[in-house]
Amino acid sequence: MMKYALLTFLLSIGALVTQGQTKNPPEQVVITSKKGKIRLSSHENGQLQLNVPPKDVVKFKAAGLVHYSDFGAAGNGKTDDIDAIAATHAFANLHGLLVKADDKATYYISGKERTAFIRTNTDFGTASFLIDDTEVQNRNASVFTVSSDLKPFKLETITSLKRNQQKIDAVLPASCLITVTNATVKQYIRFGLNQNNGSPQTDIFVVDKHGNVDMNAPIIWDFSQITDITALPIDEKPLTIKGGRFTTIANKAESKYTYYNRNIAIRRSNVLVEGLQHYIKGEEDHGAPYGGFINIGECAYVTVKNTILTGHRTYSTIGAADKPVTMGTYDLSVNRALNVSFVNCSQTNDINDNTYWGILGSNFCKNLLYDQCTLSRFDAHQGVANATIRNSTLGHMGINAIGSGLLLIENSTIRGRSVVNLRPDYGSSWQGELVIRNCVFVPSDGKPISAAVISGFYSGQHDFGYTCYMPERITIENLRIDDSRHPENYQGPAIFANFNPQLTDASYQEKFPYVKTKEVILKNVTTASGKPLRISDNPFMFRDVRVNSGQ
C-alpha cells in the first residue's frame, strides 16, 4: 500500500502560477516507511528522501498532526530548516495531517531552491521564520505554495464566449474556476513610461458542475475565438493557515525588473490566512522589487485577515521608454483571482511615507474587498470587476483602479491625491458605476494641493485594446473633504481632474473616443475650506455630464 500511496503522491505534484512568474520546482520529496529511525537526506539532484518508520506513521496519524521538529528542524535561527519544513508538509499532505510549527522556534530559511507545498491546515503559531534573500538560487521559487490535489483540465469543445453569458456548454465534475484566453487579441496595451504591447485577452470566472456561470463575477469580454480554456475544480473544504512571524532579509540585487517571489503563493481555492505577520529588514539604497509576500493567483474564495504586512522601499530603474521609472514592489499581490478579501489588515510602516511603495498590486481579478484595513494602497492594474473598500484608511497611493462593475468606497478615509485614480496607463477606464459614501478625503495627507475626487488622464490618441469608459454614474454621498490646507488662488475641489488639457473645444479629435460619465449625484458633500465642489478645471470636457445636487 505504501508503494501505491507514494506513487499517487508523486503523480499529484505540481503548482499553478500567476502570470509573469515562472513555475515553482516540483515537490521533490520521496517518502518511504522502513524500520529504523526517521531519516531525512538530500540528493545532489535536489530530491529529498524521507523515511518515517511504521510505528512513527501510526503515532503521527493518531495525533493528527506533525511538527517541523519531528523531521529535524532545529528552529535555532541559524541552521537552514527549509528541507525539514518541506519534508514535514510532504508527509502531512500524504496523510492529511495538521502541520504545527514549534512554539517560539525561529526557522532560518536560506536562499536554496526549495518550496514547501501546503495542502493541509497549518498553524505557524508563535514561531518565527527568517527568510534570507541575500543569496538566492531561484528568485521565482516560492518558499511556500498552498496548492490543491485537484488538477486542471482543458475544455476543448468551447470555441467562443459572450460578455455576460450565463451558461457554458460543459458538464463538469464539480464547481470549477475557468480561465480563458484568446492570444490573437491584445488588450491592456500600456501607455507611458512602462509602455508595452499588451496582454492576450483573458478572463476568469466560476461555473457550477452544470456549467452555470456565477453572475456575481460575470464574463466581461466577448471571445470570438479561444486559444486556451482551462477548468480547475474548486476545493470545497476550507484550508486554514494561522499565525507565524515572517521576516524577509531583503535582496541586494541590481535595481531592475527582476521580481523576487520568495513568498507564500496561494494557488488553491477556499483558503483562510489569519494572524500572519510579515516584516522586512536589511533594505539598502538599491534592490530588486518583490512580487508580493502573500501572492494569490489562479484561485477563488481567499480571505486574509488580522494580518500585519510591510511596504517595500521604492527603487528606480530605466523603463520601457528609456526613462527613469520607480518600480512597483509589493507585499500583497493578487492575479487571476476571484472573491479575495482582506479584513483587518495593516502595515508596519507609515501608510503616508512615499519612500515605500503601495502595498497591493492586482491584475485580472473580480470581487476584491478591503474591510477594516489600514494600508497605503489599493490597486487594480489590468482590471478588476467589482471592488469594495469599506471601514478602511488608505494612505499616500490611495485607490487606483481600472475595470468594470461596481466600485464601492464607504465609511473610509482616503489620504491620497484623489479619492479614486483611474489609471492613465490603462486608459482611465471604468465601465460601470462608482459610489463614494460616508467617507473623509484628506488630499495628499493634508499637503496644499488643488484636489480632485476622481483623477486620471485620457488623450484619445492611444489604442488600449478596448473602448475606454468613465463611470456611467457616480454617486458621492456624505463626503467630507478636508482641504483646510490648500494653495493660493484655490478654486475649491473638483469632481474630475483635468483628464485632457488639450481638449478645450470641439476642434480636438479623439481617435479613440472616451465614453464619459452621464450623471453625478451629489448628496451632503462638505469642505473644510468652505469652497463648493466644482465640476473640473476643464469644464468643456465634462460639459455634458449631468450633476444632480439633490439633498
N, C-alpha and C positions, 0 to 999 in steps of 0.2 A: 504493500500500500504506500509505503514511504516513497518508493521509486516513482509511482504514478503521481503522487502529490507533488513531488519535486518537478516532474515533467510539466505538470499543469502550471505550477508556479512560474517556471522559466518561460513557458509559452505565453503567459499572460502579461509579460513585462512590456513596458512602453510608456511614453509620456507625450501628451499633446502639448503643443506650444503655441504661444501667441505670435502674431505676425511680427517679423523683424527680429525674432530670436531663434537661434539655431536649436536643433533638438538636443535634449539632455542625453547623456550617455545612457545605455541600457542599465537596468538594475542588475549588476553583475555579482550576484550572491548565490552560491551553491550551498544548499543546506543538506546535511546528512544526519543520520541518527544512529551512530555506532556507540558501542560501550566504551567506557573510559571517562574522560573529562570533557567539559566544554572547551572547545578549541576554536580560535579564530586566526586565520592566516591569510596573507595577501600574496597573490601570484604576480609574476612580472607583467602579465597581460592585463593587470588591473582587477582580475576576478578575485572576489573574496570567497574563502572556503570556511563555512561554519559547521562545526559538529556539535550537536546537542544530544547527549545520551538519552535513551528512552525514559529512564527514571526522572530526568530533569524535564523532559517534554511533559510527562504526566503531572509533575509538580507545577509547572507554569500554567498548564491548561486548567488545573484545579484552582489555582489562584486567580485566573482570568486576566493576568497582567504580567508584563515583564519590565524590568528596569534596565537602563543603559549599563549599569554596573554589572548586571548579570552576564554580560558578554564582553567585559573587560574595560569599560570606560573608566578612566582614572578620576575625571572630574576635578583635577587639581589646578586647572587653568594654564597648564604648561604642556602636558602630554597631548599629542594630537589624538582626539577621540572620534574623528569622523568615521573611521572604519567600524568601530564598535557601535556607533549610532546607526549607521546604515544597516548593519547586521541585525541589530535589535528590531528595527522596523521590518526587515525582511522576514524574520521569524514571526513577528506579530501578525504580519499580513497573511502568512501561511496558515496560522491557527486562529485568526480572528480575535486577537488579544489586545487589550488596552496597553499602550506604552506610557510609562510614567518615568519622568526624569527624577533623579535623586535630589531630595530637598537640599538646598543650599550648595549644591555642586556647581563648579564652573567648568564648562566643557570648552576646551580650546579646539577650534576648527581651522586647520591650515588651508593653504591655497591648493591642496591636492584636488585633482578632478575626481570627485566622489559625490554622488547625490543620494540622499536617503529618501526613499519613497514611502509616503504615509498613506495607508489605506484603512487604518483603524483609528479609533478615538485616541487622542494623545493629550497627555497632561504634562506640560512643561513645568508647572508648579512654580516654585520659588527658585528654580535653577537659573543660572546664567550661562550664556553662550557667547564666546568671544570669537568672532569671525574675522580672520586675518586676511585682508585683501592686498597686502603689500607685495606678495609674490604668488600670483595665481596662474595655474596651468591652463585653465579654460574659463575665461570670464563669462561665458554663456552657460556654464553648468550651475544650475541652482543648487543650493545647499540642501533644501527640502523640496520635494514635489508632492503635492497632495493629488493623488491620481485615483482612477477608478479601475475596477476589474472589468467593467463593461467596455466593449470595443466598438469603434465607429465602423460604419459600412456605407458603401456607395448606393445612391438611388439612381440607377441608370435610366429608368423609364420616364423621368420628369425632364422635359426639354424646354419648358418656359414657365414663367410665373408672372402674375399681375399684382400691382400695388393693391393692398387691402384684400387680396384673395383670401377667402375664408377656409378653404379646404384644399389639400393636395391629394393627388390620386396615388395613395400608398397605404398599405396595411402594414403596421409596424409591431414589433414585439412588446413595446411599451411606449410611454411618452418619450419623445426624442427632441434633442436640440439639432436643428437643421442649419447647416452652413452652406450657402450657395454662392457661386462665383461665375461671372461672365468676363473672362480675361480679354475679350475683344472690345470691351468698353472701358474707358478710363474716366474716373471721377476723382474729386478732391485734388484737382491739378493745382498745386500750391503756388501762391503768388508771394513775392517778396524775397527777403534775404535767404530764406531756406527753400527757395523755389524747387519744384520737381515736376516730373511728367505724370504725376497722379498715381492712383491705386486702381487695380481691377475692380469693377463693380462687384459689390458683395453685400450680403445680408445674412442675418442670423435670427431665427425665430423658433418657437416651441410648437410642436404638434402633439396631440394625443395619439393613441395607437390606431385610431380610425382615420388619422390624417387631418383632423380639425385643428386649425391654427388658433393659438391663444391670441385673441384680438386685443388684449392688453399690451401686446408687443407685436403689432402687425407687420406684415411685409411692407417695406417702404419704397421699393423700386419696382418698375416693370423690367422683367428679364425676357428679352426677345430670344435670347439664346443662353444656354447654360453650359459652361465648360467643366464645372465640377459641382457636385452636390453630395453632401455627406450627412448621414444621420448618426448621432451619438446618443444612445439610450441614457436617460436621466436616472441617477441613483435615487431611489425612493427613501432609503434610510439615511437620516442625517449623520454627518460626521462632524465631530466637535474637536477643536484644538484649543486648549486653555493655557493661560499663563505664559511664563518664560520672559526673561530679561535678556535681550539680544543686543550686543554691541558690535558694530562694524568698525574695524580699524581700516580707515579709508585707503583706497589705492593712491598711488603717487605716479600714475601713468601720464603720458602726454595728454594735454587738453585737446582732444578731438572726439569725433562721434564714434567712439568705441565703447558702447554701453556695457557696463558691468551688470550682470544678472545673478549676483551671488545673493540669493533671496529665498523666500518661501513662495513657490509658484503653486497657485491653486488651479488645477486642471480637472476638477471634479465638481459636479453639481450638488447642491444641498449641503453646504458647509457653513459652520459657525466658527469664527475665530473670536475668542473672548479673553480679555485681560492680558494681552501681549504688550510688551514694551520694546521699542527699538531705539537705540542710541547710536551716535556716530562720534568717533574720536580720531584724531590724527590728520584732519584735513589741513592742507598747506595752501600755498599760493597757486597750485596747479593740480590737476587731476582729471581723470576721465569721468563722464557722467554715469549716473545709475538709472536702471530701468525699473525701479520700484522694489522695495524690500518685500512688501506684500504685493505680489504680481498675479492678478486674477485674469484668466483668459479661457476661452472655449468652454464656458460653463454657464450655469444659471442658478439662481437662488443661493447667493452667498451673502452672509452678514458678518461684518467686522464691528465688534462693539467693545466699549470700555477699554480702548486701546490707545497707547501713547506712542507717537511717532516723532521723527525728527526730520526737518528740512535739510537738504544738502546745500553746500556752498555753491554759488554760481560761478562757473568758469566760462571763458570766451575762447572762440576758435574762428577760423575763416569758413564762412558758409558757402553754399552753392553759388551765390552771386559774387564770390571772390571778395567779400567784405566781412569785417569782423561781426560776429554774432555771439550773443550769450546762449549757452546750451541749456536746453531743458534737462533737468535731472530730478528724479522723483523718489519719494518714499512709498507712494501708492501708485499703482498702475493697473488700469482695467481695459482690456482689449477683447473685442468679440465676446461680450458677456451680457446677460440679461438679469434684471431684478437683483441688483447689487446694492446693499445698504451699508452705510457707515453710521453707526449710532454711538453717541457719547465718545467721540474720538477727539484727541487734542494732540498738540505737538510741543516738544520741549523748548524750541526756540521761539522767539518773538514773531508772531504772525505778521507784524508790520515791518520787519527788518528785511530790506530788499537785497542784502548780501546773500540771502538764502532764497533759492528758487521755490516756486509754488509747489505744494506737496503732492498734488494729484495730476496725472495725465491720463486721458482715456481716448479710445478710438472704437468706432463701430459698436456702440452699446445701446441698450434700451433700459429704461426704468432705473435710473440711478438716483440714489437718495442720500442726502446728508440730514441727519436728525440729531440735535443737541451736540453739534460738533463745533470746535474752535480750531480752525485751520486756515492756512494762508491762501489757499486757492481751491476752487472747483474749476475743472477744465474739461471740455469735450472738444478734442481736435477734429477728427474725421467723423463727427456726427454722433449725436445721441437722440434717440426717440423717447421723449418724456424724461424730465428730470425734476426733482423736488429738493429744495433746500429749505428746511424749517428749523426753528428754535436754535439757530446757529449764529456764529460770528465768523465772518470771512475777512481775511487780512489784506495785505498790500496788493496781491494779484487778483483778488476779487473773484467774480463769476465770469468765466469765459466759455462761450458755447456757440456751436452751430448745430442745427439739427431740425427736428420736426416734432409735432405733437404739442404737449403742454409743458411749458417751463414755468414752474410754480415756485415763488420765493415768498415765504411768510414767517412772521414772528422772528425775524433775523436782523442782525446788524451787519452792514456791509461797509468796509473801510477801504475799498479800492477806489480807482479813479472814476468808476461809474458803478451803478448797481449791476448792470449786465453789459459785458463787452461781447458783441457779436464779432467773432474773429475775422479780421480782414483777409488773412492769408487763405481762408477757405470761403470767401465770398460774403461774409457777414450775413449768412443765410439762416433764417428760422422759419420753416414752413408750418405755421400753426399759431398758437396763442401764448401770450406772456401775461402772467398775473403776478403782481407785486402787492403784498397785503400785510399790513401791520408790521412795517419794517422801519428801521432807522438807517439813514445813509449819511456817513461821515466821509465826504470826498477826500480822497488821498490821506486818510487818517488825520484830517484837520489841517493839512497844508493849504496855503492860499491858492486855489485853482478855480477856474471857471468850470463848474461841474455840469455834466450831462447824466441823466438817468440811464440812457441807453447809448452806448458808443459803438463805433465801427467805421468802416471805410469801404466804398464801392465805386470804382471808376466807370464800370460798364464796358471796359475795354479788354477784359481778360476772360477767357473761357475756362470756367472751373469744372466743366464736365456735367453741369446741371444748371437748371434755372435757379437763380438766387432770389430769395424772398425775405422781406421783413415780416415780423409777426403780423398776421392779418388783423388781430385785435389785441390791444394792450389795455389791461386794467390795472390802475395804480390806486390803491385804496389804503387810507390811514398810513401814509408815508411821512415821516419826519426827516427833513433834510437839514443837517447841522452844518450850515455854511457860514457860521459866525466869523470864521477867518476866511477872507476872500481877497482877491486882488483889487487894486484901484480900478475905477470905471466898470465895476462888476454890474452886469445887467440882470443878474439872477440866474438860477439854474435852468437848464434846458431839458426838455423831454428827450430830444435827439441831439447828438453831437453833429458836427458838420461832416456828413458822410462823403461829400464830394465838393470841395471848394470851387471846382471849375463849373459845376452845374448850377449856374446862376440865372440862366434864361433859356428860352426854347431853342436857341441855336445849338446847344450842346447835344450831341447824338451819342447814345449808348449803343455799342454794337451788340451787347448782351443786356437787354433791359432788365432793370431791378423791379421786382413786384413789391410795391411799397405798402405800408400799413394803411388799412382802410379806416380804422376807428381807434381812438384812445379815450378811455373812460377814466375820469379823474374824480376821486371822492376823498375829501379831507386830506389834501396834501399841504403841509405847512413847512415853512422855512425859518431858520434861526435869524437870517438876515432880514426877514420881513419882505423880501422881494418875491414876486409871484413866479410860478413856473412858466417858462416860455416854450414855444414850440422848438426853436433851433436858432443857431447863428446863421443857418441857411434856410430862411422861410420859403424861398422859391421851391426848393427840392421837396418840401413837405406841404406844399400849398393845398393839395387835395386830401390831406388827412383830416378826418372829421374828429374834432376834440369835443367830447361831451363832459362838461363840468358839473353834471347833476350831483347834488348832495344827497 
